[in-house]
Amino acid sequence: MRIQTEPPTSPADYPFSHSIRVRFAETDAMGIVHHAAYLPYLEAARVEYLRAIDRPYTVLRESGIDLAVIEAHVRYIRPLRFDDVVEVHVVMSASTRASLQMSYLLTANGQRVATAVTAHACVDPEGRPTRMPTWLAALSVLSDEQVSSRSVRPVGDNQQSAS
């Protein structure tokens, strides 16, 4: 799966969001959240999304499937600071038989602070690619056929970039 780096920019385009309060330890010497802290925010939202739909990540792993991160892209728009509450909006934006893409919108105080995309491979306990469960594929905004088709624009392609 080739990652599409233009996620939707409206919270209404996301079926789920997870709130996270910025900890002091996540900030740098300038008082701004360090860029590396964003990836754990994305992971927390993914895990909570699966829990919210009654498919906890632990159950997925117990069935012999892991979602290995194979690519990540974050676009920083505005800084986050200590004690900000960031809403991490998440949607599964595309999938193939054995991979998926999650898109994210991070907001604080009603303003966009970042967008992000992660691509994941479904792998077995030995790390070999495996077909994703039907229920997981059903969450995707774009189907396997649409991802394969050149006629589909990337998720959020019709959205305007942040100002």
PELIN-V427830 format. One line per field, one symbol per residue. ss: DSSP state (a for helix, b for strand, c for the rest). phi: phi as a letter, one per 30 degrees, with the letter a starting at -180 (. if undefined). burial: I if it has 9 or more other C-alpha atoms within 8 Angstrom, else O. A space follows every 50 residues. Layout:
ss = ???
phi = ???
burial = ???
This chain:
ss = ccccccccccaaaccbbbbbbccaaabccccbbcccaaaaaaaaaaaaaa aaccccaaaaaacccbbbbbbbbbbbccccbcccbbbbbbbbbbbcccbb bbbbbbbbccbbbbbbbbbbbbbcccccbccccaaaaccccccaaaaacc ccccccccccccc
phi = .ddccbdecceddcdabbcbcdceddccddicededdddddddddedddd ddcibeeddddddjbccddcabbbcdcbdcbeidccccdbbdcaabdbbb bccbbcbbhicdcababbcbcdbdecidebdddedddddddcdedddddd dcdeeidcddddc
burial = OOIOOIIIIOOOOIOOIIOIOIOOOIIIOOOIIIOOIOOOIIOIIIIIII IOOOIIIOOIIOOOIIOOIOOIOOOOIOOIIIOIIIIIIIIIIIIIOIII IIIIIIIIOOOIIIIIIIIIIIIIOOOOIIOIOOOOIOOIOIIIOIIOOO OOOOIIIOOOOOO
